[in-house]
Structure formats: C-alpha cells, structure tokens
Amino acid sequence: MKKRKSPCIDQCDFSGNKGWCLGCARTRKECEKWKSMTPYNINILQKDLSKRMIQIKAEKNS
C-alpha cells in the first residue's frame, strides 16, 4: 500500500497552547513518527488533525 503524503505545509510552528503545529496540527512526536506509521494509524491521526485544526483556528480567532 502506498504511503500517504505528509500533512506538513512547511509552516512549522509549535507555539500553540497544546504543542500542536499551527500548520498541520501534529505534535513534534507525530511528525517524527509519520514515516513509520501504519496506514491504519495515519487514518486515525488524520481524523484527529481535522478536529485539531478547527480548534487551532478557533483559538486564533478568539
């Protein structure tokens, strides 16, 4: 199975409240582990990333 492309958008900034990257919503540890993650774990993480990005945008706008 082909690996999924990283969600990184080259705007790495981990200064948010929860330590998530403000560009892709991953933690530093998730970024490091991305290449070795199974497709199943990537699917789970990508669902979480969508929710995290909503939270990040809400924090920016408040």
C-alpha positions as CSV (number, residue, x, y, z in Angstrom):
1,M,0.0,0.0,0.0
2,K,1.3,3.4,-0.9
3,K,2.2,5.8,2.0
4,R,0.1,8.9,2.4
5,K,1.7,12.3,1.8
6,S,2.6,14.1,5.0
7,P,0.1,16.9,6.0
8,C,3.0,19.2,6.5
9,I,2.6,22.6,4.8
10,D,6.1,23.9,5.7
11,Q,4.8,26.3,8.3
12,C,6.2,24.5,11.4
13,D,5.3,26.5,14.5
14,F,4.7,24.6,17.7
15,S,3.9,27.7,19.8
16,G,0.3,26.9,20.3
17,N,-1.3,26.1,23.7
18,K,-1.3,22.3,23.2
19,G,2.1,21.9,21.4
20,W,0.4,21.2,18.1
21,C,2.0,22.6,14.9
22,L,0.0,25.6,13.8
23,G,0.5,24.5,10.1
24,C,-0.6,20.8,10.2
25,A,-1.8,20.2,13.8
26,R,0.6,17.4,14.6
27,T,2.8,17.2,17.6
28,R,6.6,17.0,17.2
29,K,6.4,13.3,18.1
30,E,3.7,12.6,15.5
31,C,5.9,14.4,12.9
32,E,8.9,12.3,13.8
33,K,6.9,9.0,13.6
34,W,4.9,9.8,10.4
35,K,7.1,7.8,8.1
36,S,6.9,4.7,10.2
37,M,3.2,4.8,11.0
38,T,0.8,2.2,9.6
39,P,-1.9,3.3,7.2
40,Y,-4.5,2.5,10.0
41,N,-2.8,4.8,12.4
42,I,-2.4,7.5,9.8
43,N,-6.1,7.3,9.2
44,I,-6.9,7.8,12.9
45,L,-4.4,10.6,13.2
46,Q,-5.8,12.4,10.1
47,K,-9.3,12.4,11.6
48,D,-7.8,13.9,14.8
49,L,-5.9,16.5,12.8
50,S,-9.1,17.8,11.2
51,K,-10.6,18.4,14.7
52,R,-7.4,19.9,15.9
53,M,-7.2,22.4,13.0
54,I,-10.7,23.6,13.9
55,Q,-9.6,24.2,17.5
56,I,-6.4,26.0,16.3
57,K,-8.4,28.3,14.1
58,A,-10.9,29.0,16.9
59,E,-8.1,29.9,19.2
60,K,-6.6,32.2,16.6
61,N,-9.9,34.0,16.1
62,S,-10.6,34.5,19.8
